Amino acid sequence: MPQSMPGVPALLTAAVKYLEDELLPTLTGYHRFRTRVTINVLNTIRRELEIREPQSAAERARLRALLGHDGDSETLSAELSERIRQGAIDLNDGNLRAHLRQSLADALAINNPKWPGR
Amino acid sequence: MSTDDFSARLEAALARHIGQPAKVHDLQRLTGGANRTTMSFDADVAGQRRRLIIQLGMETDDPVAGMLPEISNEQQARLMIAAQRVGAPAPRVVAILQPADGLGEGYITERIAGETLGSRIVRDERFAPARRVMAQQCGEILAAIHRIDLAEVPFLKRQDAAEHVAAHRRLVDYYGFVLPALDLALRWAAENEPRNQRHTVVHGDFRSGNLIVGEEGIRCVLDWELAQSGDPMQDLGWLCIRTWRFGGLEPVGGFGSREDLFAAYERASGDLVDPGHVRFWEAFGNVKWSVDCLRLGMRGIDEVDIERSAIGRRIEEPLWDFFNLIESRE
């Protein structure tokens, strides 16, 4: 498929700019709140498009090191979940904790970048 | 039901319960209280204007309803009456609706003026005097709630820490959701359940956002639908999780210190507070909120609702805080 212009991030940025700078100041109460939420969601989509892919590659490498074999991220994550639930991995394991922290930090960088620093 | 029809039934119900004719004005649906229908209205009764709230309906379409304790409107009303009797500032119940009222299951209470938005309470200058006393008031109010006689509210389901952890594990399994950090948090909770859990009435959702606040402090405690019987320290821990600080810096609801909360609770209840015990419930409160985010996010998908969908994307926030807590970075 040919790349249409403008690309998705630019479209999202323009949509957010309109909602935030022009629409939001005219609203109060219920619609102001819901529009604010909508702006946040559009910003989340933009960040996910921009940074999720490089995060995924690094996550898969960490999972591979933790579990000792390769696979796609989703399968490896499900296996890690199962090991944690079964008690097959020490909850205080430093590498495990570091991996979980990094995965949470990655997700927050998309969903709410302000959270970890506050 | 049309608004006129609803108003007519409401007037008939008021007349039946109060014993005098009532004229309803300014009926409006309130935003917030996402779980049920809450409406505010005024009623002229015997030459006096009464400011009232009507609470109607339950969420019955949630596939996981019943997996966590939730009490009916009638039970909430009975609990609020019991809370009033021990001096806790619950809404004053005017009527518990009956089938003859034709309005469904619900209740009518007096309406208290004040602010409920956590972000305003922690930030606005006019609440500065309130912020100075609120942690202490929370301790005193919780001590009162925890001394309600369980025999008066036999409908409360017993939920100790083990049951809470198991119920949340079941919820995550129900959705088949894979998030290793959440699995670790649930296992940590199962392995660190506090000993010496007492058994009292537990409000279950005592936090900023569910308190009506005036410039002088807390006026009223709302949202009793998650009440249960269990470990009273649960209420103290839940009140402290960062989500309910709404950007405020102080650990208790963004407005006060744990020391003030605990000291006031000890004075009012005569029971010692073990900070480690509360810390478990704060850590678990974060787990609970993260599962709530999952649940609300899944509902957001079903309902195609932007607000709930957005909450689904908040699932990592409390897990981040959970790790900070158990690794003592706070």
Interface residues (C-beta under 8 A of the other chain):
Chain A: G29 Y30 F33 R34 V37 T38 N40 V41 T44 E74 S77 A78 L80 S81 I84 R85 G87 L91 L96 R97 H99 L100 R101 S103 L104 A105 A107 L108 N111 N112 W115 P116 R118
Chain B: T31 V178 L179 P180 A181 D183 L184 R187 W188 E191 R242 G247 I306 E307 S309 A310 R313 R314 E316 E317 L319 W320 F323 E327
